[in-house]
Amino acid sequence: LGFAMMRVALYSIPILLFQCILSNADVMNGTMKLMMVQALWRHGDRTPTETYHNDQFTEAYWIFGGGGWGQLTPIGMRQHMQLGQKLRARYVNGQPYAFLKKRYDQQEIFVRSTDKNRTLLSAFSNMVGMYGNLDKENVTEPNIDYPDVIGWPVGFVPIPIHTIPDAEDHLLSVDNACALQDTVWNMAKTTDIVSSYFNRSDVRALMGNLTNYCGEDINPENLWILYNALKIEKQYYPVDFQRFTPWYTDSLFEQIDIVNSQVQDFQNGLGLEGVIVNGLDIGKYLRKIRGGTLVNDIYNHMNRKTECSSSDGKECAYTKRMKFFAYSAHDTTLYALFSLLGVAHLAVQPRGYPLYSACAVFEQWQDTRSNETFFKLIYHRHENDTLNYVLTSGIPGCNGNDYCPLSVLKNYSDTYKPEMEMNQLWRHGDRSPTKTFPTDPYQESAWTFGGGGWGQLSPAGMKQHLNLGKKLRSRYVDGYQFFPTKYNAKQIYVRSTDVNRTIISAMSNLLGQYGQNDGSSVPDLDYPNTPGWPTGYVPIAVHTVDDDTDHLGNMEATCPFREQVWNLAKTSDEVKNFINSEKVQSMLGNLTKFTGETIDVDNLWIITNALFIEQIYFNDSIRTKNTWFTDDLYAQADAINDQVQLYQNGIFKTVPNVVNGHDVGVLTRKVRGGPILNDMVMHMNIKLDCQGKSTPNCTWINNLKNYVYSAHDTTIYAFFSALLIEEYAVKPNGGYPLYSAAVLLELYIDHADNKPYFKMVYHEQENSGFKDITMGIQGCPNGTSYCSLDILRNFAQTIKPDQPIDQWCYTDLDAKHAGMATVSLFLIAVIIAIQNDFMGLF
């Protein structure tokens, strides 16, 4: 017995020592272990980003940070260096946590900034405070942490700041171009709450006075520009400010501040909780658009950290080492986050914006007894604040506790697994006109690029698709790591309409995705390593079918049935009244006189299209050569053509629009957008059906990840019209999708319920990022970007051509549809019922 006890004692000693080593390595607060820190801060003190018309403080006054609008000042640099020092004290120097290493370790820290000088330099300054000037602490080493050369600041350690183009940054730039946000905000302005506030007598009087002072229209939506300029000008030039702005008083500025703060609340959905417009909770939706992406990102980091805490797999190596993730952004970013979490008015008092160098710190903790994960939210309110103000207790669901279960944060996100397949549909890039009118001074000989002649892709169009290809690579190769790093013929299939501009657009796009000289492709394996061949260029096949029979991509392919339906639609009361209206007839008559040929609603697009492109390439001479051309005439003609396009795609105000027993709206959407929508859904269904199967007929679809359609503006518009989201996705209503517009249809499987979902993303134009438009589809839920595939299947079935499209196009309208009108009407009624019951956006 004694010998056995001795063996136990001997073997227990190293076990206890090992446990002590683990405990000493961890940062503990009682039984709570610190796992990760995420910080979101506002940039430091800056110059105005813009100003009002009469302002005498022009851009030349602002010389800080390289000079000009919106630049970080030396004060702002100092503010962030000091915030960095506070973060170092809390998380490096043991006041109270020795969490991060004393020397910069790139595996522990990652910093992302918006693509603005002031946020990039704020992050840079912050890192100077955390890691960049530590010679006095004797923790950095010359020629290891920094170069030991004359001219390099002793002890300064440079730390990379990561960013993406501002137009694509919907994570941190909450006021980025976003048609969905614009739509919802415009809906918000129609509510009694917002409308009555904007039209209140004191608010209108204030706007009127400010308009007189400023020499331009001042309204609640641009009031922030004035507020911002006045505040900064008074700070930097107090003497000149009194002389330049004699109308300013502290009382007036307080009124501006009150109204501006209220507008900010409205824009973030505050005060609009439960306000419903067309079935949409405006307050909830605004908060989701502005803050939802960031909350998801913060939560995903924490969730991944938790999942990896018990795994030693290679896939967790990066996450386990990562300890500090920082976002360098704006006051609007912070306020959007606080608004979503329900602590905006607790964090910012009594009103206004988060101040310079304000910082929200999310600490992730794990209870070592229960293994439950918690988060703690700390707020650094201003440059003189400490890191001791805890906001967690104010978050709904945290029940007044400083440590809140991570499950509460999870309620703000809706996370699905990576997509299995996607479909892409894009419009070609910038081109020459496809045809024009007899009196046009710019005939075919004027168009020399892209091989010359009508309808050719221009170098600008090639660039647009090259850049779109790079964006797609960034999203699906670098970001999601879903597409392969180098071209794989089994994983991508590209189909184009059979015209030069769409084929070359596809080639240009693929050059951006897989043709760069970036080392991802192998010479003599992926491309010939020979003089004359562009280094790195990998050719990828682009497939076509005959243009006249391409009913997927070419909406003008030969189809007598489609023409019959359109001619019937033109006899409906709605279309007849529009065509015969005075404004339409007057415009068509004038254009007939000006252009030398008869212009009607069917060929009006030729005129507006030619004039649109000529304004791009010959704007300096179009008004002298076409003396009848004016901006107003073009705008009126374009608006008429936009309405015609709505009708031609089956979008009528009269629903159903029945003529001679035929629902011309449903029939039009079936014959135009029905084929391509059903083609996409067919690919998704086959992909799902082939899961886990290795039969020969499943091999191709199991490998396929990306199916591409290179087509036209009319293709995208017909696709949107088939889903009844044309007015949601394309602005102005009826307008054409712009050059390099692209629709991305992503297929997902939720491993929680093993059901398929889809997500629809839209690239609006060359300078756009990717915006989620899924929630515009009738029947898709408001609270998530993912929608049951059954919704898309139902739409596809509803507008599926009654016969294979190649046959249906040669069917006589009156001979075939005696019994189908009732079926069509019933299906539309089902869709409308779904709309009214679940979403009701449009």
SEKOLTOR-96587 format. One record per residue (C-alpha): residue in three letters; x, y, z. Coordinates in steps of 0.5 Angstrom, whole numbers, padded with zeros to 4 digits, always signed. Example, Ala and Ser with C-alpha at 12.3 -4.5 7.8 and 13.67 -1.06 7.14 Angstrom:
<atoms>
ALA+0025-0009+0016 SER+0027-0002+0014 
</atoms>
This chain:
<atoms>
LEU+0000+0000+0000 GLY+0006+0005+0002 PHE+0009+0003-0005 ALA+0003+0005-0009 MET+0002+0011-0005 MET+0009+0013-0007 ARG+0008+0012-0014 VAL+0002+0016-0014 ALA+0006+0022-0010 LEU+0011+0022-0015 TYR+0007+0022-0021 SER+0003+0027-0019 ILE+0009+0032-0018 PRO+0010+0034-0025 ILE+0002+0034-0027 LEU+0002+0040-0021 LEU+0008+0044-0024 PHE+0005+0043-0031 GLN-0002+0046-0029 CYS+0002+0052-0025 ILE+0005+0054-0032 LEU-0001+0054-0035 SER-0004+0058-0030 ASN+0002+0063-0030 ALA+0001+0064-0038 ASP-0006+0066-0038 VAL-0009+0073-0036 MET-0014+0071-0031 ASN-0019+0076-0027 GLY-0021+0071-0022 THR-0024+0065-0025 MET-0024+0069-0032 LYS-0019+0068-0037 LEU-0018+0074-0042 MET-0018+0071-0049 MET-0018+0077-0054 VAL-0019+0084-0055 GLN-0022+0088-0061 ALA-0022+0096-0061 LEU-0026+0100-0065 TRP-0024+0107-0065 ARG-0025+0114-0068 HIS-0020+0118-0072 GLY-0016+0124-0068 ASP-0017+0131-0069 ARG-0018+0133-0076 THR-0019+0139-0081 PRO-0026+0140-0084 THR-0028+0135-0089 GLU-0032+0140-0093 THR-0035+0146-0092 TYR-0041+0151-0094 HIS-0041+0156-0100 ASN-0040+0163-0097 ASP-0035+0160-0092 GLN-0028+0164-0092 PHE-0024+0159-0089 THR-0022+0155-0096 GLU-0018+0149-0096 ALA-0012+0153-0096 TYR-0013+0155-0089 TRP-0012+0147-0087 ILE-0005+0146-0088 PHE-0004+0140-0083 GLY-0003+0133-0084 GLY-0001+0134-0092 GLY-0006+0140-0092 GLY-0013+0140-0095 TRP-0020+0137-0093 GLY-0021+0132-0088 GLN-0013+0131-0086 LEU-0011+0129-0079 THR-0008+0134-0075 PRO-0002+0134-0070 ILE-0007+0134-0065 GLY-0010+0128-0067 MET-0004+0124-0068 ARG-0002+0126-0061 GLN-0009+0124-0059 HIS-0008+0117-0062 MET-0001+0116-0059 GLN-0004+0117-0052 LEU-0009+0112-0053 GLY-0004+0107-0056 GLN+0000+0108-0049 LYS-0007+0107-0045 LEU-0008+0101-0049 ARG-0001+0099-0048 ALA-0001+0100-0040 ARG-0008+0096-0040 TYR-0006+0090-0044 VAL+0002+0090-0045 ASN+0005+0093-0038 GLY+0000+0089-0033 GLN-0004+0095-0031 PRO-0008+0091-0030 TYR-0006+0085-0035 ALA+0000+0083-0038 PHE-0004+0080-0044 LEU+0000+0082-0050 LYS+0008+0081-0051 LYS+0012+0087-0050 ARG+0015+0087-0057 TYR+0011+0087-0063 ASP+0009+0080-0065 GLN+0005+0080-0072 GLN+0002+0074-0070 GLU-0002+0077-0064 ILE-0004+0084-0067 PHE-0008+0086-0074 VAL-0010+0093-0075 ARG-0015+0095-0081 SER-0017+0102-0083 THR-0022+0105-0087 ASP-0018+0108-0093 LYS-0018+0115-0091 ASN-0011+0119-0089 ARG-0014+0121-0082 THR-0016+0114-0080 LEU-0010+0111-0083 LEU-0005+0116-0080 SER-0009+0115-0073 ALA-0008+0108-0073 PHE-0001+0109-0075 SER+0000+0114-0069 ASN-0004+0109-0064 MET+0001+0104-0066 VAL+0007+0109-0064 GLY+0004+0109-0057 MET+0003+0102-0057 TYR+0010+0099-0060 GLY+0013+0104-0064 ASN+0018+0108-0059 LEU+0020+0104-0053 ASP+0027+0105-0053 LYS+0026+0107-0046 GLU+0023+0101-0044 ASN+0029+0097-0047 VAL+0025+0092-0050 THR+0026+0093-0058 GLU+0032+0091-0061 PRO+0036+0095-0067 ASN+0037+0091-0073 ILE+0031+0086-0071 ASP+0025+0091-0070 TYR+0028+0097-0074 PRO+0034+0099-0078 ASP+0040+0102-0074 VAL+0041+0107-0079 ILE+0042+0115-0079 GLY+0035+0118-0080 TRP+0031+0112-0077 PRO+0028+0114-0070 VAL+0031+0110-0065 GLY+0026+0105-0062 PHE+0021+0106-0068 VAL+0018+0100-0070 PRO+0013+0100-0076 ILE+0007+0096-0076 PRO+0003+0095-0082 ILE-0004+0098-0083 HIS-0009+0094-0087 THR-0015+0097-0091 ILE-0019+0096-0097 PRO-0022+0101-0102 ASP-0027+0106-0099 ALA-0032+0104-0104 GLU-0032+0097-0102 ASP-0032+0098-0095 HIS-0039+0097-0092 LEU-0036+0094-0086 LEU-0033+0101-0083 SER-0035+0106-0088 VAL-0043+0106-0086 ASP-0044+0112-0090 ASN-0041+0109-0096 ALA-0046+0109-0103 CYS-0051+0104-0101 ALA-0058+0104-0105 LEU-0061+0100-0100 GLN-0059+0104-0095 ASP-0062+0110-0099 THR-0068+0107-0100 VAL-0070+0105-0093 TRP-0068+0112-0091 ASN-0072+0115-0096 MET-0078+0111-0093 ALA-0076+0113-0086 LYS-0077+0120-0088 THR-0084+0119-0090 THR-0086+0117-0083 ASP-0090+0122-0079 ILE-0084+0122-0074 VAL-0079+0124-0079 SER-0083+0128-0083 SER-0086+0132-0077 TYR-0080+0134-0074 PHE-0077+0136-0081 ASN-0083+0140-0082 ARG-0083+0143-0075 SER-0083+0151-0075 ASP-0077+0152-0071 VAL-0073+0147-0075 ARG-0076+0150-0082 ALA-0074+0157-0079 LEU-0067+0155-0077 MET-0066+0152-0084 GLY-0068+0158-0087 ASN-0064+0162-0083 LEU-0058+0158-0084 THR-0059+0158-0092 ASN-0059+0165-0092 TYR-0052+0165-0088 CYS-0049+0160-0092 GLY-0051+0162-0099 GLU-0053+0155-0101 ASP-0059+0150-0099 ILE-0058+0148-0092 ASN-0063+0142-0089 PRO-0063+0137-0084 GLU-0059+0132-0088 ASN-0053+0136-0090 LEU-0053+0140-0083 TRP-0047+0136-0081 ILE-0043+0139-0086 LEU-0044+0146-0083 TYR-0044+0144-0076 ASN-0037+0140-0077 ALA-0034+0146-0080 LEU-0036+0151-0075 LYS-0034+0147-0069 ILE-0027+0146-0072 GLU-0026+0153-0075 LYS-0028+0156-0068 GLN-0023+0151-0065 TYR-0017+0153-0070 TYR-0018+0160-0072 PRO-0022+0164-0066 VAL-0020+0171-0068 ASP-0022+0170-0075 PHE-0028+0166-0074 GLN-0031+0172-0070 ARG-0030+0176-0076 PHE-0031+0171-0082 THR-0038+0169-0078 PRO-0041+0175-0075 TRP-0048+0171-0075 TYR-0045+0166-0071 THR-0047+0165-0063 ASP-0047+0160-0058 SER-0054+0159-0058 LEU-0055+0158-0065 PHE-0049+0153-0065 GLU-0053+0149-0060 GLN-0059+0149-0064 ILE-0055+0146-0070 ASP-0052+0141-0065 ILE-0059+0139-0063 VAL-0062+0138-0070 ASN-0056+0135-0072 SER-0056+0130-0067 GLN-0063+0128-0068 VAL-0062+0127-0075 GLN-0056+0122-0073 ASP-0061+0119-0069 PHE-0066+0118-0074 GLN-0061+0116-0079 ASN-0059+0110-0074 GLY-0066+0108-0073 LEU-0067+0111-0066 GLY-0073+0113-0065 LEU-0076+0109-0070 GLU-0077+0103-0067 GLY-0083+0099-0069 VAL-0085+0104-0074 ILE-0087+0100-0080 VAL-0087+0102-0087 ASN-0090+0098-0093 GLY-0089+0092-0088 LEU-0081+0094-0086 ASP-0079+0096-0079 ILE-0075+0102-0081 GLY-0071+0103-0074 LYS-0069+0096-0074 TYR-0067+0096-0082 LEU-0063+0102-0081 ARG-0059+0099-0075 LYS-0058+0093-0079 ILE-0055+0096-0085 ARG-0051+0101-0082 GLY-0048+0097-0076 GLY-0050+0090-0077 THR-0044+0088-0082 LEU-0039+0090-0076 VAL-0043+0087-0070 ASN-0042+0080-0075 ASP-0035+0081-0076 ILE-0034+0082-0068 TYR-0038+0076-0066 ASN-0035+0072-0071 HIS-0028+0073-0069 MET-0030+0072-0062 ASN-0034+0065-0064 ARG-0028+0063-0068 LYS-0023+0064-0062 THR-0028+0060-0058 GLU-0028+0054-0063 CYS-0021+0054-0063 SER-0019+0054-0056 SER-0020+0047-0055 SER-0017+0045-0062 ASP-0010+0044-0064 GLY-0011+0044-0072 LYS-0007+0048-0077 GLU-0014+0051-0079 CYS-0014+0054-0072 ALA-0007+0056-0071 TYR-0008+0064-0074 THR-0014+0065-0069 LYS-0010+0062-0063 ARG-0005+0067-0064 MET-0009+0073-0065 LYS-0010+0077-0059 PHE-0011+0084-0061 PHE-0016+0086-0067 ALA-0017+0094-0068 TYR-0021+0098-0073 SER-0019+0105-0074 ALA-0026+0108-0077 HIS-0030+0114-0076 ASP-0035+0117-0071 THR-0041+0115-0075 THR-0038+0108-0075 LEU-0038+0108-0067 TYR-0045+0111-0067 ALA-0048+0106-0071 LEU-0045+0100-0067 PHE-0048+0103-0061 SER-0055+0104-0064 LEU-0055+0097-0066 LEU-0053+0095-0059 GLY-0058+0100-0055 VAL-0053+0104-0052 ALA-0052+0110-0056 HIS-0055+0115-0051 LEU-0051+0112-0046 ALA-0045+0112-0049 VAL-0045+0119-0052 GLN-0048+0124-0047 PRO-0052+0129-0048 ARG-0052+0128-0055 GLY-0048+0129-0061 TYR-0042+0124-0064 PRO-0037+0120-0061 LEU-0031+0125-0060 TYR-0024+0125-0063 SER-0020+0118-0061 ALA-0026+0115-0058 CYS-0025+0108-0057 ALA-0030+0102-0056 VAL-0026+0096-0053 PHE-0029+0089-0053 GLU-0026+0084-0049 GLN-0027+0077-0049 TRP-0027+0072-0043 GLN-0028+0065-0041 ASP-0030+0062-0035 THR-0025+0057-0033 ARG-0030+0053-0029 SER-0036+0053-0034 ASN-0032+0054-0040 GLU-0038+0059-0042 THR-0035+0065-0046 PHE-0037+0072-0044 PHE-0035+0079-0047 LYS-0034+0086-0044 LEU-0035+0093-0047 ILE-0031+0098-0045 TYR-0031+0105-0048 HIS-0026+0111-0048 ARG-0030+0117-0049 HIS-0025+0122-0050 GLU-0017+0124-0050 ASN-0017+0125-0043 ASP-0021+0119-0041 THR-0019+0112-0038 LEU-0020+0105-0040 ASN-0025+0104-0034 TYR-0032+0106-0037 VAL-0036+0100-0038 LEU-0042+0100-0042 THR-0044+0092-0042 SER-0049+0093-0037 GLY-0053+0097-0041 ILE-0054+0093-0047 PRO-0061+0089-0048 GLY-0060+0082-0045 CYS-0054+0083-0041 ASN-0058+0084-0035 GLY-0054+0090-0032 ASN-0048+0085-0032 ASP-0041+0088-0034 TYR-0039+0081-0037 CYS-0045+0079-0042 PRO-0046+0072-0045 LEU-0043+0071-0052 SER-0050+0068-0054 VAL-0053+0075-0053 LEU-0048+0078-0058 LYS-0050+0072-0063 ASN-0057+0075-0063 TYR-0054+0080-0067 SER-0051+0076-0072 ASP-0054+0071-0077 THR-0048+0066-0079 TYR-0048+0061-0085 LYS-0043+0057-0087 PRO-0039+0058-0094 GLU-0043+0058-0100 MET-0042+0052-0105 GLU-0044+0055-0111 MET-0045+0061-0114 ASN-0048+0064-0121 GLN-0045+0071-0124 LEU-0049+0075-0129 TRP-0045+0082-0131 ARG-0046+0087-0136 HIS-0041+0089-0141 GLY-0036+0095-0140 ASP-0036+0102-0143 ARG-0038+0101-0151 SER-0039+0105-0157 PRO-0047+0106-0159 THR-0050+0100-0163 LYS-0053+0104-0168 THR-0056+0112-0168 PHE-0060+0116-0172 PRO-0059+0119-0179 THR-0058+0126-0177 ASP-0053+0124-0172 PRO-0046+0128-0173 TYR-0043+0122-0170 GLN-0043+0116-0175 GLU-0040+0110-0174 SER-0033+0113-0177 ALA-0033+0117-0170 TRP-0032+0110-0166 THR-0025+0108-0167 PHE-0023+0104-0161 GLY-0024+0097-0159 GLY-0023+0095-0167 GLY-0027+0101-0169 GLY-0035+0101-0171 TRP-0042+0100-0167 GLY-0042+0097-0161 GLN-0035+0095-0159 LEU-0032+0095-0152 SER-0028+0101-0151 PRO-0021+0101-0147 ALA-0025+0104-0141 GLY-0030+0098-0141 MET-0024+0093-0141 LYS-0021+0097-0135 GLN-0028+0096-0132 HIS-0028+0089-0132 LEU-0021+0088-0131 ASN-0022+0092-0124 LEU-0029+0088-0123 GLY-0025+0081-0124 LYS-0020+0084-0119 LYS-0026+0085-0114 LEU-0029+0078-0115 ARG-0022+0075-0114 SER-0021+0079-0107 ARG-0028+0077-0105 TYR-0028+0069-0107 VAL-0020+0068-0107 ASP-0017+0072-0102 GLY-0023+0073-0097 TYR-0028+0067-0097 GLN-0022+0062-0100 PHE-0028+0059-0104 PHE-0025+0060-0111 PRO-0018+0057-0113 THR-0012+0061-0112 LYS-0010+0059-0120 TYR-0015+0058-0125 ASN-0018+0051-0125 ALA-0022+0049-0131 LYS-0027+0044-0127 GLN-0029+0050-0123 ILE-0031+0055-0127 TYR-0035+0056-0133 VAL-0036+0062-0137 ARG-0042+0063-0142 SER-0042+0070-0146 THR-0047+0073-0151 ASP-0044+0072-0158 VAL-0042+0080-0159 ASN-0035+0082-0159 ARG-0037+0087-0153 THR-0039+0081-0148 ILE-0034+0076-0150 ILE-0028+0082-0149 SER-0031+0084-0143 ALA-0031+0077-0140 MET-0024+0076-0142 SER-0022+0082-0139 ASN-0026+0080-0133 LEU-0022+0073-0132 LEU-0015+0077-0133 GLY-0017+0081-0127 GLN-0019+0074-0123 TYR-0013+0070-0126 GLY-0009+0073-0131 GLN-0004+0078-0126 ASN+0003+0077-0126 ASP+0003+0076-0118 GLY+0006+0069-0118 SER+0000+0065-0117 SER+0001+0062-0124 VAL+0006+0057-0126 PRO+0010+0059-0133 ASP+0010+0053-0138 LEU+0004+0050-0134 ASP-0001+0055-0134 TYR+0001+0059-0140 PRO+0007+0059-0145 ASN+0014+0062-0142 THR+0016+0065-0149 PRO+0017+0072-0152 GLY+0011+0076-0154 TRP+0007+0072-0149 PRO+0004+0077-0143 THR+0007+0074-0137 GLY+0002+0071-0132 TYR-0003+0072-0137 VAL-0008+0065-0137 PRO-0013+0064-0142 ILE-0020+0062-0140 ALA-0025+0059-0145 VAL-0031+0064-0146 HIS-0037+0060-0149 THR-0042+0063-0154 VAL-0048+0060-0157 ASP-0051+0064-0164 ASP-0054+0071-0162 ASP-0061+0070-0165 THR-0062+0064-0161 ASP-0059+0066-0155 HIS-0066+0067-0150 LEU-0062+0066-0144 GLY-0057+0072-0145 ASN-0060+0076-0151 MET-0067+0079-0149 GLU-0067+0081-0157 ALA-0066+0074-0160 THR-0071+0072-0165 CYS-0078+0071-0161 PRO-0084+0072-0165 PHE-0088+0070-0159 ARG-0085+0076-0155 GLU-0087+0081-0160 GLN-0094+0079-0160 VAL-0094+0080-0152 TRP-0091+0087-0153 ASN-0096+0089-0158 LEU-0102+0086-0154 ALA-0099+0090-0148 LYS-0099+0096-0152 THR-0106+0096-0153 SER-0107+0096-0145 ASP-0110+0102-0142 GLU-0104+0103-0138 VAL-0099+0103-0144 LYS-0104+0107-0149 ASN-0105+0112-0144 PHE-0098+0113-0143 ILE-0096+0113-0150 ASN-0102+0118-0152 SER-0100+0123-0147 GLU-0098+0130-0149 LYS-0091+0129-0146 VAL-0089+0123-0149 GLN-0093+0125-0156 SER-0089+0132-0156 MET-0082+0129-0154 LEU-0083+0123-0160 GLY-0085+0129-0165 ASN-0079+0133-0163 LEU-0075+0127-0164 THR-0077+0125-0170 LYS-0076+0132-0173 PHE-0069+0133-0170 THR-0067+0126-0172 GLY-0069+0125-0179 GLU-0073+0119-0178 THR-0080+0117-0174 ILE-0079+0116-0167 ASP-0083+0112-0163 VAL-0083+0108-0156 ASP-0080+0102-0159 ASN-0074+0105-0162 LEU-0073+0111-0157 TRP-0068+0107-0154 ILE-0063+0108-0160 ILE-0063+0116-0159 THR-0062+0116-0151 ASN-0057+0111-0152 ALA-0053+0114-0157 LEU-0054+0121-0154 PHE-0052+0118-0147 ILE-0045+0115-0150 GLU-0044+0122-0154 GLN-0044+0126-0148 ILE-0038+0121-0145 TYR-0034+0122-0151 PHE-0036+0128-0154 ASN-0039+0133-0149 ASP-0035+0139-0151 SER-0038+0139-0158 ILE-0045+0135-0158 ARG-0049+0141-0156 THR-0046+0145-0162 LYS-0046+0140-0167 ASN-0053+0138-0165 THR-0056+0145-0163 TRP-0063+0142-0161 PHE-0059+0138-0156 THR-0060+0140-0148 ASP-0059+0137-0142 ASP-0067+0138-0140 LEU-0069+0135-0147 TYR-0064+0129-0146 ALA-0067+0128-0138 GLN-0074+0128-0141 ALA-0073+0123-0146 ASP-0069+0118-0142 ALA-0075+0118-0137 ILE-0080+0116-0142 ASN-0075+0111-0144 ASP-0074+0108-0137 GLN-0082+0108-0137 VAL-0082+0104-0143 GLN-0077+0099-0141 LEU-0081+0098-0135 TYR-0087+0096-0139 GLN-0082+0092-0144 ASN-0080+0088-0138 GLY-0087+0086-0135 ILE-0088+0092-0130 PHE-0094+0095-0130 LYS-0098+0099-0124 THR-0104+0095-0126 VAL-0103+0088-0123 PRO-0106+0084-0126 ASN-0105+0087-0133 VAL-0110+0083-0137 VAL-0111+0084-0144 ASN-0116+0079-0148 GLY-0115+0074-0143 HIS-0108+0074-0142 ASP-0104+0077-0136 VAL-0099+0081-0140 GLY-0094+0082-0134 VAL-0093+0075-0132 LEU-0092+0073-0140 THR-0087+0078-0141 ARG-0083+0076-0135 LYS-0084+0069-0137 VAL-0081+0070-0144 ARG-0075+0075-0142 GLY-0073+0074-0135 GLY-0076+0067-0134 PRO-0070+0063-0138 ILE-0064+0065-0134 LEU-0067+0065-0127 ASN-0069+0058-0129 ASP-0062+0056-0131 MET-0059+0059-0125 VAL-0064+0055-0120 MET-0063+0049-0125 HIS-0055+0049-0123 MET-0057+0050-0116 ASN-0062+0044-0116 ILE-0057+0040-0119 LYS-0051+0042-0115 LEU-0056+0040-0109 ASP-0058+0033-0112 CYS-0051+0031-0113 GLN-0049+0032-0106 GLY-0045+0026-0104 LYS-0046+0022-0111 SER-0040+0020-0115 THR-0044+0018-0121 PRO-0041+0021-0128 ASN-0047+0025-0129 CYS-0045+0029-0122 THR-0038+0029-0123 TRP-0038+0036-0127 ILE-0043+0040-0122 ASN-0039+0037-0116 ASN-0033+0040-0119 LEU-0037+0047-0121 LYS-0036+0053-0117 ASN-0037+0059-0121 TYR-0042+0059-0127 VAL-0041+0066-0131 TYR-0046+0070-0136 SER-0043+0075-0139 ALA-0049+0079-0142 HIS-0052+0086-0143 ASP-0056+0091-0139 THR-0063+0088-0141 THR-0061+0081-0139 ILE-0060+0084-0132 TYR-0066+0088-0132 ALA-0070+0082-0134 PHE-0067+0078-0129 PHE-0069+0083-0124 SER-0076+0084-0126 ALA-0077+0077-0126 LEU-0076+0077-0119 LEU-0080+0084-0118 ILE-0074+0087-0115 GLU-0072+0092-0121 GLU-0074+0098-0117 TYR-0071+0096-0111 ALA-0064+0094-0114 VAL-0064+0099-0120 LYS-0064+0107-0119 PRO-0067+0111-0122 ASN-0073+0106-0123 GLY-0073+0104-0130 GLY-0066+0106-0131 TYR-0061+0101-0134 PRO-0056+0097-0130 LEU-0049+0101-0131 TYR-0043+0099-0135 SER-0040+0093-0131 ALA-0046+0092-0127 ALA-0046+0085-0124 VAL-0051+0080-0120 LEU-0048+0075-0116 LEU-0052+0069-0114 GLU-0049+0065-0108 LEU-0052+0058-0106 TYR-0051+0056-0098 ILE-0052+0050-0094 ASP-0054+0052-0087 HIS-0051+0046-0083 ALA-0055+0047-0077 ASP-0062+0045-0081 ASN-0058+0042-0087 LYS-0063+0047-0091 PRO-0060+0051-0098 TYR-0060+0058-0097 PHE-0058+0064-0103 LYS-0056+0070-0102 MET-0056+0076-0108 VAL-0051+0081-0108 TYR-0050+0087-0113 HIS-0044+0090-0116 GLU-0048+0097-0119 GLN-0042+0100-0123 GLU-0035+0101-0124 ASN-0033+0104-0117 SER-0038+0100-0113 GLY-0037+0095-0108 PHE-0042+0089-0107 LYS-0048+0090-0104 ASP-0053+0085-0101 ILE-0060+0086-0104 THR-0063+0079-0102 MET-0068+0082-0097 GLY-0071+0086-0103 ILE-0074+0080-0106 GLN-0081+0078-0104 GLY-0082+0073-0098 CYS-0075+0073-0096 PRO-0074+0075-0088 ASN-0072+0082-0086 GLY-0067+0080-0081 THR-0062+0076-0085 SER-0058+0077-0091 TYR-0060+0069-0093 CYS-0066+0067-0096 SER-0069+0060-0096 LEU-0068+0057-0103 ASP-0075+0055-0104 ILE-0077+0062-0105 LEU-0072+0063-0111 ARG-0075+0056-0113 ASN-0082+0059-0113 PHE-0081+0065-0117 ALA-0077+0061-0122 GLN-0083+0056-0122 THR-0088+0062-0123 ILE-0085+0065-0129 LYS-0082+0059-0132 PRO-0084+0059-0140 ASP-0090+0054-0141 GLN-0085+0051-0146 PRO-0078+0050-0148 ILE-0076+0057-0150 ASP-0074+0055-0157 GLN-0081+0052-0158 TRP-0085+0057-0154 CYS-0082+0063-0158 TYR-0085+0060-0164 THR-0092+0059-0161 ASP-0098+0063-0163 LEU-0101+0067-0157 ASP-0108+0067-0159 ALA-0108+0059-0161 LYS-0104+0057-0154 HIS-0107+0061-0148 ALA-0114+0059-0147 GLY-0113+0056-0140 MET-0107+0059-0138 ALA-0109+0066-0136 THR-0113+0064-0129 VAL-0106+0060-0127 SER-0102+0066-0128 LEU-0107+0070-0124 PHE-0107+0065-0119 LEU-0099+0065-0118 ILE-0099+0072-0118 ALA-0104+0073-0113 VAL-0100+0068-0109 ILE-0094+0072-0109 ILE-0097+0078-0107 ALA-0100+0075-0101 ILE-0093+0073-0099 GLN-0091+0080-0100 ASN-0096+0083-0096 ASP-0096+0077-0090 PHE-0088+0077-0090 MET-0085+0083-0093 GLY-0089+0088-0097 LEU-0083+0093-0099 PHE-0086+0094-0106 
</atoms>
